[in-house]
Amino acid sequence: MAGQLRGAARILGSWRSYCSKGQQEKVSADFVEALKAVVGEPNVSTAGVVLEQHGHDESMHGCSPPDAVVWPQNVEQVSRLAALCYNHRIPIIPFGTGTGLEGGVNAIKGGICFNLTHMDRILDLNVDDFSVTVEPGVTHKALNYYLRDTGLWFPVDPGADASLCGMAATGASGTNAVRYGTMLENVVNLEVVLADGQILHTAGRGRRFQKSSAGYNLTELFVGSEGTLGLITTATLRLHGIPEATIAAVCAFPSIQAAVDSTVQIIQSGLPVARIEFLDEVMVDACNKYSGLTNAVTPTLFLEFHGSQQALQEQVQRAEEIVQQNGSSHFAWSKDPEERSRLWTARHNAWYAALALRPGCKGYSTDVCVPISRLPEIMVQAKKDLKAFGLTGSLVGHVGDGNFHCILLVNSEDADEHHRATQFVKQLGRNALAMNGTCTGEHGIGLGKRQLLKEEIGPVGIEIMRQIKSVLDTKNLMNPGKVL
């Protein structure tokens, strides 16, 4: 490592200065030149528009731009850049597609943004072992397009075309989680560059087993760490076979309670439903307008079943019986790929459909998850609280695993409205905790939920997290100010 850094060190020259423990040096022109020595001048930028672009995600949190953005081309460059930042106490902020919803890329203490999208290779596909290794620039859609002729797919689908390593960093899930699991269950191994430039393979270099009991589970430690422990530079993922047949269904209900009761009963009946998504009447109306649908403007479930032709017929019949018992007046299903694609595209565009309801406003998506038996109670209460706080919002969620979102539309220039939105989010999070749930099912903690995390896991849990962070990131340079 020392040899790799000599060229950059010569450029730094006499710039090196004493820095007391806990302080971070400001990025100078000389340091920017040192970055260029590692990745080349075209792959470093300090332009204002570029810094602003990398200083925020799609959340309600304001822009906090970094001091510079770098585009490394390989893991060796990531390692050398991290070592440079480590030696000079410069914060490191990972950046993928910028589709996060909790301010995870905001450079609240300045520093260097590592944009990893140029590392976009699919490195190692093992069809017989149902695994693939990807770099951080590979997105969910790009991987499945690459797999299109293999009979395999990667089902974890957060909606936005997020980078797969970014999805690992936030512990993402999405519409298929009820059957195929979240990123936590589908990441086999990670290559991680630590704060000081060391390269770690969490399950051992090149390993891609289906299960292991070999020591501490370092892979799961980094899944959901939100860039606060290291930079994920490759992820080995578990693939699944494409189902023989697929059927999608839409069913409308007279109330939220009836729709969520149906969800609980479908899960409890043991039906292997692949997706079960809820949209309240506000969101259905927004999706109709944005995506050209004609669904009834009432609380609605989108369902999808995967399996053999014979099994699907039985599943659909049983699901129809359940929803009819709960007052559903409409149950329409389709095998047509184009119709199913149209339906799920509309669901995936729900965020943008909601934003279109109130142009010029910022969106904020809550992310609580509760035991499925408590889901009707918390969703009905959330609807009441929206009215009580005088807020515009809609409910949508992956209700098959107890996770739902309230998408708030907030005028960020209205201080009172912003305050009411903040209070609503805190109350909803605490309602979930009171029901033995979590304040985040898939978006992560980021900037806004640090207090809720303390309440969720308690002082001992927080202290253990701090100790882990201090061991792996002694100078607190990895995405500082997030999670803890």
C-alpha positions in Angstrom: 0.0 0.0 0.0 2.8 2.4 0.8 4.4 1.9 -2.6 1.1 2.6 -4.3 0.8 6.0 -2.5 4.2 7.4 -3.3 3.1 9.2 -6.4 0.2 10.9 -4.7 2.4 11.7 -1.6 4.9 13.5 -3.8 2.2 15.8 -5.1 1.0 16.5 -1.6 4.5 17.7 -0.8 4.7 20.0 2.2 0.9 20.3 2.5 0.8 17.6 5.2 0.0 19.2 8.6 -0.6 18.2 12.1 -4.2 17.2 12.8 -5.3 16.5 16.4 -7.5 13.5 17.1 -11.1 13.9 16.0 -10.4 16.8 13.7 -10.6 16.6 9.9 -8.4 18.5 7.5 -10.1 20.6 4.8 -9.8 19.5 1.2 -7.1 21.7 -0.5 -6.2 22.1 -4.1 -3.1 20.0 -3.5 -5.3 17.2 -2.1 -7.5 17.3 -5.2 -4.4 17.0 -7.3 -3.5 13.9 -5.2 -6.8 12.4 -6.0 -6.2 13.0 -9.7 -2.9 11.2 -9.5 -4.8 8.1 -8.5 -7.8 8.1 -10.9 -6.8 10.6 -13.6 -8.0 14.2 -14.0 -11.2 13.4 -15.9 -12.4 11.3 -12.9 -12.2 14.1 -10.3 -14.6 17.1 -10.1 -15.0 20.1 -7.9 -17.6 21.8 -10.2 -20.4 23.3 -8.2 -23.2 21.6 -10.2 -21.5 18.2 -9.8 -21.1 18.7 -6.0 -24.7 19.7 -5.6 -25.9 16.7 -7.6 -23.9 14.4 -5.2 -25.0 16.2 -2.0 -28.5 14.8 -1.8 -30.7 11.8 -2.6 -34.5 11.8 -3.2 -35.3 12.5 0.4 -36.6 15.6 2.1 -33.2 16.4 3.6 -31.5 19.5 2.2 -28.4 19.4 0.0 -25.0 18.9 1.8 -22.4 18.8 -1.0 -19.0 17.1 -0.7 -15.8 19.0 -1.4 -14.9 16.8 -4.4 -16.3 13.8 -6.3 -14.1 11.0 -7.6 -15.0 8.2 -10.0 -12.7 5.2 -9.3 -12.5 2.5 -12.0 -11.5 -0.5 -9.9 -11.1 -1.7 -6.3 -7.4 -0.9 -6.3 -8.2 2.8 -6.9 -10.9 2.7 -4.3 -8.3 1.4 -1.8 -5.7 4.0 -2.7 -8.2 6.8 -2.5 -9.5 5.6 0.9 -6.0 5.4 2.2 -5.3 9.0 1.1 -8.5 10.2 2.9 -7.6 8.2 6.0 -4.1 9.6 6.2 -5.5 13.2 6.1 -8.7 12.7 8.0 -11.0 13.5 5.0 -14.5 12.0 5.2 -15.6 9.4 2.7 -19.2 9.3 1.3 -20.2 6.4 -1.0 -22.5 7.2 -3.9 -24.4 4.9 -6.2 -27.5 5.9 -8.1 -28.7 8.6 -5.6 -32.1 6.9 -5.2 -32.0 6.7 -1.4 -34.7 8.1 0.8 -32.9 8.9 4.1 -30.2 11.4 3.2 -27.5 8.7 3.2 -25.3 10.4 0.6 -25.5 13.9 2.1 -21.9 15.1 2.9 -22.9 16.8 6.2 -19.2 17.1 7.2 -17.8 17.7 3.7 -15.2 15.3 2.3 -14.8 13.2 -0.8 -17.8 11.5 -2.5 -16.9 8.2 -4.1 -19.1 7.8 -7.1 -18.8 4.1 -7.9 -21.0 3.9 -11.0 -18.0 3.5 -13.4 -17.3 0.1 -11.7 -20.2 -1.6 -13.6 -19.0 -5.0 -14.5 -20.8 -8.3 -13.9 -17.7 -10.3 -12.9 -18.7 -13.9 -12.2 -21.9 -15.7 -13.2 -22.3 -19.2 -11.9 -25.6 -20.6 -13.3 -25.3 -24.0 -11.7 -24.5 -22.5 -8.3 -27.3 -19.8 -8.6 -24.9 -17.0 -7.9 -23.4 -13.9 -9.5 -20.8 -11.3 -8.5 -21.3 -7.7 -9.5 -19.5 -4.4 -9.1 -21.3 -1.4 -7.4 -22.3 0.3 -10.7 -24.5 -2.6 -11.7 -28.2 -1.9 -11.1 -31.1 -4.2 -10.4 -32.5 -3.9 -14.0 -29.1 -4.2 -15.7 -28.5 -7.5 -13.9 -31.8 -9.0 -14.8 -31.4 -7.9 -18.4 -28.0 -9.7 -18.4 -29.6 -12.8 -17.0 -32.5 -12.9 -19.4 -31.4 -16.0 -21.3 -30.2 -18.0 -18.3 -33.5 -19.0 -16.7 -32.4 -17.1 -13.6 -33.3 -13.7 -12.1 -32.5 -11.6 -9.1 -35.9 -10.9 -7.4 -35.1 -8.2 -4.8 -36.8 -5.2 -6.4 -36.9 -1.9 -4.5 -38.8 -0.1 -7.3 -36.2 2.4 -8.3 -33.4 1.1 -10.5 -31.0 1.2 -7.6 -27.4 -0.2 -7.6 -27.1 -3.6 -6.2 -24.3 -2.8 -3.8 -26.2 0.3 -2.7 -29.2 -2.0 -2.0 -26.9 -4.2 0.1 -25.6 -1.1 1.9 -29.2 0.0 2.9 -30.6 -3.5 3.5 -33.2 -2.9 0.7 -36.0 -5.2 -0.2 -39.2 -4.4 -2.2 -42.2 -6.0 -3.8 -40.9 -9.6 -3.9 -39.6 -9.8 -0.4 -42.6 -11.7 1.0 -41.5 -14.8 -1.1 -37.8 -14.3 -2.0 -36.5 -12.4 1.0 -34.6 -9.1 1.3 -31.0 -8.2 0.5 -30.0 -9.7 3.9 -31.1 -13.2 2.7 -29.7 -12.8 -0.8 -26.2 -11.5 -0.3 -23.6 -14.3 -0.1 -20.3 -12.4 0.1 -19.0 -8.8 -0.1 -15.8 -7.2 -1.0 -15.4 -4.1 1.2 -12.7 -1.4 1.2 -12.3 -0.3 4.8 -11.6 3.3 6.0 -7.8 2.8 5.9 -7.8 1.2 2.5 -7.6 -2.4 3.5 -9.7 -4.8 1.4 -12.0 -7.3 3.2 -13.8 -10.3 1.7 -16.6 -10.8 4.3 -17.0 -14.6 3.6 -13.5 -15.2 2.2 -12.2 -14.4 -1.3 -14.3 -16.0 -4.0 -16.6 -18.0 -1.7 -20.2 -18.5 -2.8 -21.7 -21.2 -0.6 -25.4 -21.5 0.2 -24.8 -21.5 4.0 -22.1 -21.3 6.5 -21.6 -21.3 10.3 -17.9 -20.2 10.1 -17.4 -17.6 12.8 -19.0 -14.2 13.0 -21.2 -13.3 10.1 -19.3 -10.3 8.7 -21.4 -10.2 5.5 -24.6 -9.5 7.5 -22.6 -6.9 9.5 -22.1 -4.8 6.3 -25.6 -5.4 4.9 -27.5 -2.3 6.1 -24.4 -0.5 7.4 -25.2 2.5 5.0 -21.6 3.2 4.1 -20.6 3.8 7.7 -18.2 0.8 8.0 -16.7 0.6 4.5 -17.2 0.9 0.7 -18.8 -2.2 -0.9 -16.9 -2.8 -4.1 -18.4 -6.2 -5.1 -21.4 -8.2 -4.0 -21.9 -11.9 -4.6 -25.7 -12.5 -4.8 -28.0 -15.5 -4.7 -30.1 -16.0 -7.8 -33.4 -17.7 -8.3 -35.1 -19.7 -11.0 -37.6 -17.8 -13.2 -41.1 -19.3 -12.4 -42.9 -21.4 -15.0 -45.9 -19.2 -14.9 -47.0 -15.9 -13.4 -50.5 -14.4 -12.7 -51.2 -10.9 -11.4 -54.4 -9.8 -9.8 -56.0 -6.5 -8.7 -58.7 -6.4 -6.1 -60.5 -3.3 -4.7 -61.9 -3.0 -1.1 -64.4 -0.9 0.7 -61.8 0.1 3.4 -58.2 -0.1 4.5 -59.2 -2.5 7.2 -60.7 -5.0 4.7 -57.7 -4.9 2.4 -55.2 -5.4 5.2 -57.3 -8.1 6.8 -57.2 -9.9 3.4 -53.4 -9.6 3.4 -53.1 -11.2 6.8 -55.5 -14.0 5.9 -53.7 -14.8 2.6 -50.4 -15.0 4.4 -51.9 -17.1 7.3 -53.5 -19.5 4.8 -50.0 -20.5 3.6 -50.6 -19.3 0.0 -47.1 -18.8 -1.5 -47.9 -15.3 -2.9 -44.9 -13.7 -4.5 -46.0 -10.0 -4.2 -48.8 -8.4 -2.2 -48.9 -4.7 -2.4 -51.3 -2.2 -0.9 -52.3 1.2 -2.3 -54.8 3.5 -0.5 -57.4 5.4 -2.5 -55.1 8.5 -2.8 -52.3 6.5 -4.3 -54.6 4.6 -6.6 -55.9 7.9 -7.9 -52.3 9.2 -8.3 -51.2 6.0 -10.2 -54.3 6.2 -12.5 -53.4 9.7 -13.5 -49.6 9.2 -13.8 -49.6 5.8 -15.5 -52.9 5.8 -17.4 -54.6 3.1 -15.3 -58.4 2.9 -14.7 -58.5 1.1 -11.4 -61.4 1.9 -8.9 -60.3 4.7 -6.6 -60.6 2.7 -3.4 -58.1 0.8 -1.1 -56.5 -1.8 -3.4 -54.3 -4.8 -3.4 -51.9 -5.8 -6.2 -51.0 -9.5 -6.0 -48.8 -11.8 -8.0 -48.4 -15.5 -7.9 -45.5 -17.6 -9.2 -45.4 -21.3 -9.9 -46.8 -24.1 -12.2 -49.9 -23.6 -14.2 -51.9 -26.0 -12.1 -50.7 -24.6 -8.8 -51.5 -21.0 -9.9 -55.1 -21.8 -10.6 -55.6 -23.2 -7.1 -53.8 -20.2 -5.5 -55.8 -17.6 -7.4 -59.1 -19.4 -6.6 -58.2 -19.5 -2.9 -57.1 -15.9 -2.8 -60.3 -14.8 -4.6 -62.4 -16.6 -1.9 -60.5 -14.7 0.9 -60.8 -11.3 -0.6 -64.5 -11.8 -1.4 -65.1 -12.7 2.2 -63.6 -9.4 3.2 -65.9 -7.4 0.9 -63.9 -7.1 -2.3 -66.2 -6.3 -5.1 -63.7 -6.6 -7.9 -61.0 -9.3 -8.5 -59.4 -9.1 -12.0 -56.4 -11.3 -12.9 -54.2 -11.5 -15.9 -51.5 -13.8 -17.3 -50.6 -11.3 -20.1 -47.0 -10.2 -19.7 -47.7 -6.7 -21.0 -50.6 -6.1 -18.7 -48.6 -7.4 -15.7 -45.7 -5.2 -16.7 -48.0 -2.2 -17.0 -49.4 -2.9 -13.5 -46.1 -3.2 -11.8 -44.5 -0.3 -13.6 -47.3 1.8 -12.2 -46.6 0.5 -8.7 -42.9 1.1 -9.1 -43.6 4.7 -10.2 -45.8 5.3 -7.2 -43.2 7.7 -5.7 -43.2 9.9 -8.8 -47.0 9.6 -9.1 -47.4 10.9 -5.6 -45.1 13.8 -6.2 -47.2 14.8 -9.2 -50.2 15.3 -6.9 -48.5 18.4 -5.5 -46.0 19.8 -7.9 -43.1 21.7 -6.4 -43.3 19.9 -3.1 -40.7 17.5 -1.6 -41.6 13.9 -0.9 -40.8 12.0 2.2 -41.5 8.3 2.6 -41.9 6.7 6.0 -40.8 3.1 6.3 -42.1 1.3 9.4 -42.6 -2.4 9.6 -44.7 -4.2 12.2 -45.7 -7.8 13.0 -48.3 -8.6 10.4 -51.0 -9.1 13.0 -50.7 -5.4 13.9 -50.7 -4.1 10.4 -54.4 -3.2 10.1 -54.2 -1.2 13.4 -51.2 0.9 12.5 -52.3 1.7 8.9 -55.8 2.8 10.0 -54.1 5.0 12.7 -51.7 6.4 10.2 -54.6 7.5 8.0 -56.2 9.2 11.0 -53.0 10.9 12.0 -52.5 12.3 8.5 -55.8 14.2 8.9 -55.0 15.2 12.4 -51.6 16.8 11.4 -53.2 18.4 8.3 -50.8 16.7 5.9 -51.1 15.5 2.3 -50.0 11.9 1.9 -50.8 8.4 0.7 -50.3 4.9 2.0 -48.5 2.2 -0.1 -46.5 -0.8 1.0 -45.2 -4.3 0.9 -47.9 -5.4 3.3 -47.1 -9.1 2.8 -44.2 -8.7 5.2 -45.7 -6.0 7.4 -43.9 -3.1 5.8 -45.7 0.0 4.5 -44.9 3.6 3.5 -46.7 6.9 4.0 -45.6 9.2 1.2 -45.8 12.7 2.5 -45.9 15.8 0.2 -44.4 18.7 2.0 -43.8 22.3 1.1 -40.2 22.6 2.3 -40.4 26.4 2.4 -43.3 26.2 4.9 -41.6 25.9 8.3 -44.9 24.9 10.1 -45.8 22.2 7.5 -42.2 20.9 7.7 -42.5 20.7 11.5 -45.8 18.9 11.3 -44.4 16.4 8.9 -41.4 15.7 11.1 -43.7 15.2 14.1 -45.9 12.8 12.1 -42.9 10.8 11.1 -41.7 10.5 14.7 -45.1 9.5 15.9 -45.6 6.9 13.3 -42.1 5.4 14.1 -43.0 5.3 17.8 -46.3 3.7 17.0 -44.4 1.0 15.2 -42.0 0.5 18.1 -45.0 0.3 20.5 -46.3 -2.6 18.4 -42.9 -4.4 18.6 -42.0 -3.3 15.1 -39.1 -1.3 13.6 -38.8 2.3 12.5 -37.4 1.2 9.1 -38.1 -1.9 7.1 -35.9 -1.2 4.1 -34.8 2.5 3.7 -32.3 2.6 6.5 -31.6 5.1 9.3 -29.6 7.8 7.4 -29.9 11.2 8.9 -33.5 11.4 10.2 -34.1 8.2 12.3 -31.1 8.2 14.6 -33.2 9.0 17.7 -35.7 6.3 16.7 -32.9 3.8 16.4 -31.8 4.6 19.9 -35.3 4.0 21.1 -35.6 0.8 19.1 -32.5 -1.1 20.2 -31.7 0.6 23.5 -28.5 2.0 25.0 -26.6 -1.3 25.1 -27.3 -1.9 21.5 -26.3 1.6 20.5 -23.0 1.3 22.5 -22.2 -2.0 20.8 -22.8 -0.4 17.4 -20.5 2.5 18.4 -17.8 0.1 19.4 -18.0 -1.8 16.1 -17.8 1.5 14.3 -14.8 2.6 16.3 -12.9 -0.6 15.5 -13.5 -0.5 11.8 -13.4 3.3 11.4 -11.2 4.7 14.1 -11.2 8.3 12.8 -15.0 8.4 12.0 -14.5 9.1 8.3 -16.9 6.6 6.7 -20.1 8.5 6.0 -20.0 10.4 9.3 -23.2 11.6 10.9 -25.3 8.7 9.6 -27.0 5.9 11.6 -25.2 6.7 14.9 
